Amino acid sequence: MNTVCKHPKVRVVAREEDVEFVECLDCGEVFDSNEFRDMQIEDLQDEEETA
């Protein structure tokens, strides 16, 4: 079974105007830094719901 990477370590790889792109150092996925913040918020909400 595949586990989902939580992207614990990221680095900035590009900036365009008001958008910043980051790369996960573990799985190599590249995404918008705003998307990364949204993922962190969702993870916190999931943890709160299970508690």
Backbone as CSV, one residue per row, in Angstrom:
resi,resn,N_x,N_y,N_z,CA_x,CA_y,CA_z,C_x,C_y,C_z
1,MET,0.853,-1.191,0.000,0.000,0.000,0.000,0.893,1.247,0.000
2,ASN,0.558,2.212,-0.825,1.339,3.443,-0.907,0.959,4.391,0.228
3,THR,1.962,5.022,0.823,1.680,6.022,1.842,1.775,7.399,1.208
4,VAL,0.977,8.314,1.686,0.955,9.673,1.154,2.049,10.484,1.838
5,CYS,2.853,11.157,1.037,3.917,12.007,1.569,3.288,13.264,2.164
6,LYS,3.670,13.612,3.364,3.141,14.818,4.022,4.017,16.038,3.736
7,HIS,5.026,15.875,2.888,5.931,16.951,2.491,6.540,17.667,3.700
8,PRO,7.264,16.918,4.543,7.833,17.536,5.751,8.979,18.509,5.472
9,LYS,9.667,18.306,4.332,10.789,19.190,3.989,10.598,19.697,2.570
10,VAL,10.514,21.015,2.423,10.352,21.605,1.095,11.385,22.709,0.884
11,ARG,11.624,23.022,-0.393,12.505,24.143,-0.729,11.867,24.921,-1.870
12,VAL,12.129,26.210,-1.906,11.617,27.075,-2.965,12.419,26.802,-4.227
13,VAL,11.714,26.549,-5.343,12.409,26.283,-6.601,12.169,27.366,-7.652
14,ALA,11.093,28.151,-7.493,10.821,29.211,-8.469,9.862,30.236,-7.876
15,ARG,10.003,31.455,-8.381,9.087,32.533,-8.005,8.670,33.257,-9.275
16,GLU,7.373,33.473,-9.429,6.842,34.224,-10.563,5.841,35.223,-10.026
17,GLU,6.110,36.496,-10.196,5.259,37.576,-9.709,4.843,37.318,-8.268
18,ASP,3.602,36.918,-8.029,3.161,36.711,-6.647,2.957,35.229,-6.313
19,VAL,3.546,34.333,-7.105,3.419,32.891,-6.879,4.796,32.312,-6.594
20,GLU,4.852,31.447,-5.587,6.102,30.787,-5.210,5.885,29.280,-5.332
21,PHE,6.813,28.586,-5.996,6.711,27.143,-6.156,7.737,26.458,-5.271
22,VAL,7.306,25.392,-4.602,8.195,24.646,-3.723,8.258,23.193,-4.167
23,GLU,9.377,22.537,-3.824,9.572,21.129,-4.143,9.755,20.353,-2.854
24,CYS,9.080,19.225,-2.739,9.254,18.352,-1.582,10.592,17.637,-1.737
25,LEU,11.425,17.693,-0.712,12.736,17.055,-0.775,12.641,15.541,-0.607
26,ASP,11.502,15.037,-0.149,11.330,13.595,0.025,10.781,12.916,-1.224
27,CYS,9.672,13.446,-1.784,9.042,12.768,-2.925,9.286,13.471,-4.261
28,GLY,9.773,14.720,-4.233,10.077,15.436,-5.464,8.913,16.174,-6.093
29,GLU,7.725,16.131,-5.473,6.566,16.837,-6.027,6.781,18.347,-5.960
30,VAL,6.400,19.053,-7.019,6.503,20.510,-7.077,5.090,21.077,-7.081
31,PHE,4.844,22.085,-6.241,3.521,22.671,-6.158,3.603,24.100,-5.675
32,ASP,2.503,24.811,-5.826,2.359,26.202,-5.398,2.441,26.244,-3.870
33,SER,3.174,27.183,-3.319,3.323,27.261,-1.866,1.983,27.494,-1.172
34,ASN,1.036,28.156,-1.830,-0.302,28.323,-1.254,-0.993,26.973,-1.103
35,GLU,-0.763,26.093,-2.065,-1.306,24.740,-2.008,-0.722,24.000,-0.801
36,PHE,0.565,24.205,-0.547,1.244,23.570,0.589,0.624,24.043,1.899
37,ARG,0.361,25.321,2.023,-0.276,25.854,3.240,-1.663,25.252,3.424
38,ASP,-2.400,25.096,2.326,-3.730,24.495,2.392,-3.645,23.050,2.876
39,MET,-2.625,22.310,2.421,-2.438,20.929,2.860,-2.180,20.877,4.361
40,GLN,-1.365,21.797,4.868,-1.070,21.824,6.297,-2.328,22.118,7.106
41,ILE,-3.156,23.038,6.638,-4.400,23.385,7.331,-5.336,22.171,7.347
42,GLU,-5.450,21.470,6.209,-6.304,20.285,6.141,-5.820,19.211,7.107
43,ASP,-4.498,19.012,7.195,-3.946,18.018,8.114,-4.285,18.365,9.554
44,LEU,-4.193,19.633,9.917,-4.530,20.060,11.276,-6.008,19.818,11.571
45,GLN,-6.861,20.097,10.601,-8.296,19.886,10.789,-8.593,18.398,10.955
46,ASP,-7.940,17.541,10.158,-8.132,16.104,10.270,-7.702,15.600,11.651
47,GLU,-6.574,16.104,12.146,-6.083,15.694,13.458,-7.057,16.109,14.561
48,GLU,-7.626,17.312,14.445,-8.577,17.806,15.443,-9.853,16.969,15.440
49,GLU,-10.287,16.528,14.257,-11.509,15.744,14.154,-11.339,14.354,14.749
50,THR,-10.148,13.792,14.656,-9.910,12.447,15.175,-9.612,12.463,16.668
51,ALA,-9.341,13.617,17.235,-9.017,13.706,18.663,-10.259,13.731,19.521
